[in-house]
Amino acid sequence: MSDKQDPRMGEGRDVFRSVAEASRRADKLGCDGTHTLKTPDGNYYMPCSTHAVYLRITGQSKQVSSRIEKTLRNKMKEHNDKHGDKRGKRVTMRMLERVFERGVGAYRTNPESVRRNVMGPDQWGIARVNAYLYAVRNNRYRSGQFDRDLLPKDHPLYREAGK
């Protein structure tokens, strides 16, 4: 197992240096496959095909905290008050929660993409929500395109998952 204490690496007890070790742990947990954590120190491996599956299987999957829920609710209200009456611009709490959760997942599973000034997964998740809301408002992303499957169905950038 890894001796890393980096919070982006998850809990640590299910982080392995080899695919074989992670695969054995996946069998014990009852999930399929492994997923990779890319770090500046090399790759680490975790059981289950995705981090979301791993969290669900191990009971670590949780709803957003009340503090984050309040933040997301305020962002949704502010956005919808200004832009929600325009076609393809209205967002829901579920959309923002999913974007936030994906941001937290990216923080944990792709730590080399996380800037050093980021203080934790919540900050990374909120930044992803802010970028998403920018794309909803402006019909374009500042950089990269992500969470297009979570855009409102009649938004010009909407694309179904897997397409």
Secondary structure by P-SEA (a helix, b strand, c coil): ccccccccccccccccccaaaaaaaaaaacccbbbbbbccccbbbbccccaaaaaaaacccccccaaaaaaaaaaaaaaaacccccccccccaaaaaaaaaaaaaaaaccccccccccccaaaaaaaaaaaaaaaaacccccccccccccccccccccccccc
